Amino acid sequence: MALMAPLAVCQDVAAISDQASDFSGSCGRCYEIKCSPSTVKDGYGASFDRTTACYDKDASVVVRIVDSCELVM
């Protein structure tokens, strides 16, 4: 879920998959990220057990998307 938040709240940065439905225009958006204990499958068919990966499944972090931004020199 994209959040509208001031810069001070979004000091951590992240990348978003170009396959995500909201990739277009995601530069600078803030997202609240929570751990989701589950088994995930990547685009190559490999499965990864992440059912015990969450230290605190109720904790979250707010990140700003920066990988989709154009480089300005």
TIFILUM-168937 format. One record per residue (C-alpha): residue number from 1; residue in three letters; x, y, z. Coordinates in steps of 0.1 Angstrom, whole numbers, plus 5000, padded with zeros to 4 digits. Example, Ala and Ser with C-alpha at 12.3 -4.5 7.8 and 13.67 -1.06 7.14 Angstrom:
2
DOMI; 1; ALA; 5123; 4955; 5078 $
DOMI; 2; SER; 5137; 4989; 5071 $
REM end
This chain:
73
DOMI; 1; MET; 5000; 5000; 5000 $
DOMI; 2; ALA; 5015; 5034; 4990 $
DOMI; 3; LEU; 5015; 5060; 5017 $
DOMI; 4; MET; 5017; 5097; 5014 $
DOMI; 5; ALA; 5043; 5106; 5041 $
DOMI; 6; PRO; 5068; 5133; 5048 $
DOMI; 7; LEU; 5105; 5127; 5039 $
DOMI; 8; ALA; 5114; 5123; 5075 $
DOMI; 9; VAL; 5092; 5093; 5078 $
DOMI; 10; CYS; 5106; 5076; 5047 $
DOMI; 11; GLN; 5143; 5076; 5053 $
DOMI; 12; ASP; 5149; 5040; 5044 $
DOMI; 13; VAL; 5150; 5032; 5007 $
DOMI; 14; ALA; 5139; 5002; 4987 $
DOMI; 15; ALA; 5135; 4988; 4951 $
DOMI; 16; ILE; 5102; 4977; 4936 $
DOMI; 17; SER; 5098; 4950; 4910 $
DOMI; 18; ASP; 5092; 4962; 4875 $
DOMI; 19; GLN; 5065; 4935; 4874 $
DOMI; 20; ALA; 5046; 4951; 4902 $
DOMI; 21; SER; 5012; 4966; 4891 $
DOMI; 22; ASP; 5021; 5000; 4906 $
DOMI; 23; PHE; 5057; 5002; 4893 $
DOMI; 24; SER; 5049; 5030; 4869 $
DOMI; 25; GLY; 5052; 5063; 4888 $
DOMI; 26; SER; 5065; 5046; 4919 $
DOMI; 27; CYS; 5096; 5069; 4922 $
DOMI; 28; GLY; 5095; 5086; 4955 $
DOMI; 29; ARG; 5064; 5068; 4968 $
DOMI; 30; CYS; 5065; 5055; 5004 $
DOMI; 31; TYR; 5053; 5020; 5013 $
DOMI; 32; GLU; 5047; 5004; 5047 $
DOMI; 33; ILE; 5063; 4969; 5046 $
DOMI; 34; LYS; 5054; 4941; 5070 $
DOMI; 35; CYS; 5069; 4906; 5072 $
DOMI; 36; SER; 5046; 4879; 5059 $
DOMI; 37; PRO; 5055; 4844; 5071 $
DOMI; 38; SER; 5049; 4822; 5041 $
DOMI; 39; THR; 5064; 4800; 5014 $
DOMI; 40; VAL; 5072; 4821; 4983 $
DOMI; 41; LYS; 5079; 4811; 4947 $
DOMI; 42; ASP; 5102; 4831; 4925 $
DOMI; 43; GLY; 5098; 4837; 4888 $
DOMI; 44; TYR; 5119; 4807; 4880 $
DOMI; 45; GLY; 5097; 4782; 4899 $
DOMI; 46; ALA; 5120; 4778; 4930 $
DOMI; 47; SER; 5102; 4778; 4964 $
DOMI; 48; PHE; 5116; 4795; 4995 $
DOMI; 49; ASP; 5103; 4786; 5030 $
DOMI; 50; ARG; 5100; 4819; 5049 $
DOMI; 51; THR; 5075; 4807; 5075 $
DOMI; 52; THR; 5100; 4813; 5103 $
DOMI; 53; ALA; 5117; 4844; 5089 $
DOMI; 54; CYS; 5097; 4870; 5108 $
DOMI; 55; TYR; 5112; 4881; 5141 $
DOMI; 56; ASP; 5081; 4902; 5148 $
DOMI; 57; LYS; 5052; 4897; 5123 $
DOMI; 58; ASP; 5035; 4928; 5137 $
DOMI; 59; ALA; 5065; 4952; 5131 $
DOMI; 60; SER; 5067; 4973; 5100 $
DOMI; 61; VAL; 5090; 4997; 5082 $
DOMI; 62; VAL; 5082; 5026; 5059 $
DOMI; 63; VAL; 5104; 5028; 5028 $
DOMI; 64; ARG; 5108; 5052; 4999 $
DOMI; 65; ILE; 5111; 5037; 4964 $
DOMI; 66; VAL; 5142; 5050; 4946 $
DOMI; 67; ASP; 5151; 5024; 4919 $
DOMI; 68; SER; 5125; 5036; 4894 $
DOMI; 69; CYS; 5137; 5072; 4895 $
DOMI; 70; GLU; 5154; 5088; 4865 $
DOMI; 71; LEU; 5191; 5097; 4870 $
DOMI; 72; VAL; 5196; 5134; 4868 $
DOMI; 73; MET; 5231; 5147; 4864 $
REM end
